[in-house]
Amino acid sequence: MQFLRRLFFFALLLTTHAHAAESVSLRVMALPDNRHLYYTKLLEAALRNAGYEPRFEWIATAPQARIWRMLSDNDISLMWGVQTTERDTQFASVTNNLTNGLIGQRVFLVKQGQEGAYASVRSLDDLRALGKVGGVGTGWFDAELWQLNKLPVLVKAGDWRLLFRMVASGDRNVDYVVRGINEIVNEARDHPGLAIESHLILMHDRDMRFYLSPAATRYKSIIERALAQADLDGLKKRTIAQYILPELETLQLDKRVKLKLVTPAP
């Protein structure tokens, strides 16, 4: 009897060990205004749903240009960004459209009182004729897009968030900050001198991807499979509904004029 008990206990240990979840350890950036929340919650839930145990070490935010250097240096394991040829060349990327196209819808933060200044625009030619200058950060895909589409643009080196102050001042030769529909509501709330332009959406065909540090490249196939499963079983849609969609109602997207930007091939 004692032998059978020991045999049962040994078998239980083997079974427990065999079913222990493999851990995925990642150093992840925590961004201001909880801008990391959707991406990290999606990743965490997708990995758990796929049978893995995510272990995140949170790293304090840094200027955007430094974030990508930190990724190269393995100071962080993973970052999300709009897919670009430069990033695809420099880093291993996870093939998955993280926002289901939402990030490709771009809207403007303008100086308060200028919300209606674009009401006459019906085409990209109309927007060009206004001569309004958009503000973007160095390395943004928007910088390439605005230049390709011959829209006036100011590319801000260093801390791109200074663009909020520049637009609010009204005298710094920049008229609006280009933002994603999943970002702009919180940012307008946090910057009382700014307002959301009410008439336009400029649209492109790229989406966010996860990019991996050299040390985290070993997780590429694991994360790809987990996110593919999240697409199939509705997990991503539920996460978008929880963390992104509630902020979009005030934008009245269905009433806006949609302008399609020429997008370079990836």
N, C-alpha and C positions, 0 to 999 in steps of 0.2 A: 504493500500500500504506500509506504514511504517512497519507494522507487517510482511509483506512478505519479505521486505528487511532484517529485522533483522533475520528472519528465515533462509533466504539464507546465510547470513553472518555466522550464528551459524553453519549451515551445512557445510560451507566451512572450518571453523576452525576444526570441527570434522574430516573432510576428510583429511586435511593437517596433523593433529596430528596422524591419523591412519596410514598415509603413511610415516611418518618421519622415517628415517633409524635408526636402533638401532646401537649405537656406540660400537666399540670394542677398548678398550684402552690398549695399550701395551707399556712397557718400553723395548726398543730395542737397542742392541749394534751396534755402528758404528765402523767398523774395518778399519785398515790401508789399503791403496791401493784400497779402495772401494770394499773390498772383501765381504761386506754385501749386495752390491747393487742388485745382482740378486735375492737373497732370500727375501729381503724386498720389492722389486718391485713386485715380484710374489705374495707375501702375500697381499700387498696393493690392487693390481688389482683384485685378486681372491675375496677378501672380498667385494670390491665395486661391482663386477660383481654379487655377491650373494645377494646384497641388503643391505649390512652393511656399516657403516661409520668408517673406520679405523682411529684411532688417535694414532700416534706414539710419544712417548717421547724418544728422542735420548740420549743415555748414552755413555760417552767416553770409548774407548777401554781399556782393562785390559789384563794382562798376561793370557794365556789360562787356567791354573789351577784355577786362581781366577774367571774366567768367570763362571765356573760351580758351584763354591761356591756362587757366586752372584745369580745364578739361584735358588739354594736351599734356599737362604735367601730372595727371592722376590725382590732383588735389580734390576734385570731385569726380564721380563715376559716370554721371549722366547729365545731359542738359537737353532741353527741348528748344527747337527753333524752326523757322520756316525753311523748307528744303531749298538749298542753293547748291550750285555746282561746286563752289569753293568748300562748303562744309562737307559735301559728299566725298570730295577728294581728301580732305584732311582727317575725317573721322569715320569710323564704322557707324552706319545708321541703321535704325530699326525700321523696316518697311511697314509703315502703317500711318494712315491719315488720322492724326490724333483728335482733330476737332470735327471730323466729318464735313470739312469744307467751311466751317464757320469763320475761321481765321482769315480766309480769303475775302471776306467782306470788310472793306475799310471805310471808316467814317472819320469825321473831322471834329477835333476840339478847337473852338474858336474863342476869341475874346468875347466876353459877355456883352450882349447887345448886337452882336454880328451874326446871330443865328439865321437870319433871313437873307443874308447878303448873297446867297447862292441860289435863290429861288428861281431865277430866270434860266438856269443851266439845264439844258436838255441833251447835251452831247459833250464829248471830250473837247471838241472844238470850242464850244461855249465856255467851258472851264478854262481852257488855254487863254481865250480872249479876255477873261477877267483879270488875268495877270496875278492872281493870288499865289503866294509862295507857301508851299507845304514844308513842314519841318519834320525831319526823320533823323535817326541816329546812325552813326557810322556802322557799317556792316549789315544794316537792315536790308532785306530784300526789297522793301519799298523804295530805297534809294535807287536801285537799279531800275525798278518799274517806272518811277516818276521820270527818270532821265530817258528811258526808252520811249515813253509815251509823250515826251516833249512837254512835260508839265513843270513849271518852275518849282525848284526845290532847294532847300538849304539843308545840308548834311552836317549835323552837329557832332563834332569830335568830343571825346570825354564823356561827361555825364549827360546823357540825352534828356534827362528829366528837367534840366534847365530850360528846355524848350517851353515848358508850361509857363514859366515866369516870363520868358521872352514874348510869347504870344499875348499874355495878359497885359503886358506893358503897352503893346500897340505901337511901339516905335523901334522895333529891332529887326525890321525887314523880314518878318516871318508872320504869316497870317493864320496858320492852323497847324496843329499837330496831327499826323496820320496815326489812327489807332484802329484796333480790331473791335468788332462789336462785342466781344466777350471781355473787353478791358475798359471801355470808355465810360460806362455808367459809374463805376466806383471812382474813376479818376476825375470825372466832372464833380462828383460829390466832395472830393478831397481838395479841389481847387476852385474856390468860390469866384475867382475872377474869370473863370472859363465857363463855356456852355457847349452843349452838343449841337452841332449844325444839324438842321432839321429836314433837309431836302434830299440828300444824295447818299448813295452807296457806290463805291468804286470796287470792282470785283476782279480777282485774279484766280488762277487755277492751282495755286500751290497750297500746301497745308503744313502744319507742324509735324515734325518727326522727333523722335528721341535720337540723340547722338551720344556715343559711348566713348569713354576714355580708353586708351590702349589697354589698361589693366582690366577694364570691364567688358572688353570685346568678347570675352568668353561667354557672356550672358546674352549675346545677340539673338541666337536661335530660341532660347528660352523665352525672352521677352516677346519676340515676334509671334511665337505660337500662342502665348498667353493673350496677347492683344487680338490675334485672329479669332481666338475663342470668344473673347469679349465682344467682338463684332457679331459673331454668330448667335450668341445666346442673349443679346440685348443689354449686356452689362454696360457697354460704352454709352448706349443711348440713355440708359437710366442715370449714369453718372453725369452726362451732359445736362439732362433734365434737372438734376439736383443742383449742380454747381454753375451752370452757364445760363440756361434758358430763363430763369426767373428775372435776370437782369435785362433781358432783351425786350420785354413787353413795352417799356416806355419809349423804345426807339421807333416803334411803328414801321417796321421794315417793309411791310407790304404796301405802304403808301409812298415809299421813296422812289426817286428816279435811279435806275440801275445803269451804271456806266461800266462797260466791259473793257478792261485794260488789256493791251497786247502783252502776253506773257512769254518770256523766252523759253525755249525748250530746255528741260532739265539736263 
